[in-house]
Amino acid sequence: QAQLVESGGGLVLAGGSLRLSCEAPAMIFFSSIMGWYRQAPGKSRELVGNITIRGVTNALDAVKGRFTISRDNAKKMVYLQMNSLKPEDTGVYYCHAKSLMNGYERWGQGTQVTVSS
């Protein structure tokens, strides 16, 4: 049973934008650092960015200035706003939660992002 549910992936032209959303149960949302990972074909999964409960963010250098991660505590949602998309941003994007209590990690099912040139 998926506890992290992503939405918002799709196909976009280079230079375009997409917003990914992730919904989490309250028990997970308020006890975890939430984030986004991605995995391109033939490559390892990498951290795109994460955000603490207090809104402190961390992002991969390759996406700084283009991607913004945010969270809505009232809706228990985490977002990844992706602007100025490049073909190299193509991959499956996963919502991720890491427990602050014990480090346990949870993953969403993934959503495909394809950027065509």
C-alpha beads as a LAMMPS data file, in Angstrom:
LAMMPS data file: protein, C-alpha beads

117 atoms
116 bonds

1 atom types
1 bond types

-500.0 500.0 xlo xhi
-500.0 500.0 ylo yhi
-500.0 500.0 zlo zhi

Masses

1 110.0

Atoms # bond

1 1 1 0.000 0.000 0.000
2 1 1 1.550 3.245 -1.183
3 1 1 1.788 5.840 1.522
4 1 1 3.444 8.518 -0.587
5 1 1 1.416 9.335 -3.675
6 1 1 2.977 11.404 -6.449
7 1 1 1.316 13.162 -9.335
8 1 1 2.174 15.701 -11.990
9 1 1 4.690 14.032 -14.258
10 1 1 4.470 14.094 -18.023
11 1 1 6.053 15.073 -21.298
12 1 1 7.277 18.613 -21.811
13 1 1 9.475 20.478 -24.274
14 1 1 12.860 21.750 -23.177
15 1 1 12.456 25.086 -21.431
16 1 1 9.030 24.164 -20.139
17 1 1 7.753 23.643 -16.620
18 1 1 6.106 20.927 -14.567
19 1 1 4.996 20.714 -10.967
20 1 1 5.136 17.452 -9.086
21 1 1 3.006 16.854 -6.021
22 1 1 3.304 14.302 -3.247
23 1 1 0.694 13.565 -0.618
24 1 1 1.652 11.862 2.619
25 1 1 -0.221 10.704 5.715
26 1 1 0.073 13.092 8.643
27 1 1 2.045 10.625 10.758
28 1 1 4.756 10.487 8.103
29 1 1 4.551 14.080 6.925
30 1 1 5.130 15.654 10.332
31 1 1 7.895 13.330 11.426
32 1 1 10.033 13.253 8.303
33 1 1 12.320 15.192 6.061
34 1 1 10.447 15.130 2.756
35 1 1 12.176 15.166 -0.575
36 1 1 12.425 14.204 -4.200
37 1 1 14.796 11.814 -5.914
38 1 1 15.122 11.004 -9.574
39 1 1 16.507 8.175 -11.620
40 1 1 17.495 8.572 -15.241
41 1 1 17.760 5.544 -17.531
42 1 1 20.959 3.644 -16.805
43 1 1 21.888 5.864 -13.874
44 1 1 21.682 5.670 -10.103
45 1 1 18.924 7.341 -8.168
46 1 1 19.961 10.816 -6.972
47 1 1 18.608 13.348 -4.532
48 1 1 17.012 16.315 -6.257
49 1 1 16.132 18.185 -3.089
50 1 1 14.573 17.930 0.312
51 1 1 12.815 20.083 2.867
52 1 1 12.553 19.967 6.627
53 1 1 9.407 20.479 8.661
54 1 1 10.490 24.059 9.224
55 1 1 10.971 24.648 5.514
56 1 1 14.748 24.493 5.248
57 1 1 15.642 23.215 1.801
58 1 1 18.543 21.502 0.163
59 1 1 18.942 21.009 -3.594
60 1 1 21.163 19.320 -6.117
61 1 1 23.553 21.812 -7.719
62 1 1 22.324 20.886 -11.198
63 1 1 18.797 22.076 -10.412
64 1 1 19.482 25.121 -8.255
65 1 1 17.829 28.192 -9.696
66 1 1 15.446 26.056 -11.760
67 1 1 13.685 23.755 -9.309
68 1 1 11.934 24.742 -6.096
69 1 1 10.812 22.358 -3.398
70 1 1 8.092 23.419 -0.989
71 1 1 5.643 21.932 1.459
72 1 1 2.119 22.786 2.525
73 1 1 1.711 21.615 6.100
74 1 1 -2.043 22.185 6.090
75 1 1 -2.510 19.911 3.081
76 1 1 0.310 17.504 3.958
77 1 1 1.707 17.981 0.484
78 1 1 5.209 18.400 -0.882
79 1 1 5.797 20.025 -4.249
80 1 1 8.605 20.173 -6.758
81 1 1 8.257 23.084 -9.145
82 1 1 10.501 22.483 -12.133
83 1 1 11.229 25.345 -14.515
84 1 1 13.575 25.675 -17.485
85 1 1 13.537 21.924 -17.900
86 1 1 16.346 20.264 -19.835
87 1 1 16.483 16.872 -21.566
88 1 1 18.897 15.706 -18.881
89 1 1 16.137 16.181 -16.297
90 1 1 14.327 13.232 -17.834
91 1 1 13.739 10.350 -15.459
92 1 1 11.436 8.830 -12.906
93 1 1 10.895 11.148 -9.962
94 1 1 10.201 9.676 -6.550
95 1 1 8.769 11.281 -3.468
96 1 1 10.801 10.354 -0.403
97 1 1 10.344 10.583 3.346
98 1 1 13.063 9.978 5.907
99 1 1 11.951 9.557 9.483
100 1 1 13.514 11.946 11.976
101 1 1 13.047 9.353 14.699
102 1 1 14.753 6.295 13.259
103 1 1 15.933 7.128 9.739
104 1 1 13.397 4.819 8.125
105 1 1 12.874 5.708 4.481
106 1 1 9.687 5.545 2.456
107 1 1 9.253 5.943 -1.268
108 1 1 6.446 6.807 -3.591
109 1 1 5.714 4.785 -6.682
110 1 1 7.436 7.273 -8.976
111 1 1 6.230 9.523 -11.741
112 1 1 7.803 9.815 -15.181
113 1 1 9.156 13.155 -16.369
114 1 1 10.254 13.335 -19.994
115 1 1 11.831 16.458 -21.460
116 1 1 12.212 16.505 -25.207
117 1 1 14.625 18.750 -27.082

Bonds

1 1 1 2
2 1 2 3
3 1 3 4
4 1 4 5
5 1 5 6
6 1 6 7
7 1 7 8
8 1 8 9
9 1 9 10
10 1 10 11
11 1 11 12
12 1 12 13
13 1 13 14
14 1 14 15
15 1 15 16
16 1 16 17
17 1 17 18
18 1 18 19
19 1 19 20
20 1 20 21
21 1 21 22
22 1 22 23
23 1 23 24
24 1 24 25
25 1 25 26
26 1 26 27
27 1 27 28
28 1 28 29
29 1 29 30
30 1 30 31
31 1 31 32
32 1 32 33
33 1 33 34
34 1 34 35
35 1 35 36
36 1 36 37
37 1 37 38
38 1 38 39
39 1 39 40
40 1 40 41
41 1 41 42
42 1 42 43
43 1 43 44
44 1 44 45
45 1 45 46
46 1 46 47
47 1 47 48
48 1 48 49
49 1 49 50
50 1 50 51
51 1 51 52
52 1 52 53
53 1 53 54
54 1 54 55
55 1 55 56
56 1 56 57
57 1 57 58
58 1 58 59
59 1 59 60
60 1 60 61
61 1 61 62
62 1 62 63
63 1 63 64
64 1 64 65
65 1 65 66
66 1 66 67
67 1 67 68
68 1 68 69
69 1 69 70
70 1 70 71
71 1 71 72
72 1 72 73
73 1 73 74
74 1 74 75
75 1 75 76
76 1 76 77
77 1 77 78
78 1 78 79
79 1 79 80
80 1 80 81
81 1 81 82
82 1 82 83
83 1 83 84
84 1 84 85
85 1 85 86
86 1 86 87
87 1 87 88
88 1 88 89
89 1 89 90
90 1 90 91
91 1 91 92
92 1 92 93
93 1 93 94
94 1 94 95
95 1 95 96
96 1 96 97
97 1 97 98
98 1 98 99
99 1 99 100
100 1 100 101
101 1 101 102
102 1 102 103
103 1 103 104
104 1 104 105
105 1 105 106
106 1 106 107
107 1 107 108
108 1 108 109
109 1 109 110
110 1 110 111
111 1 111 112
112 1 112 113
113 1 113 114
114 1 114 115
115 1 115 116
116 1 116 117
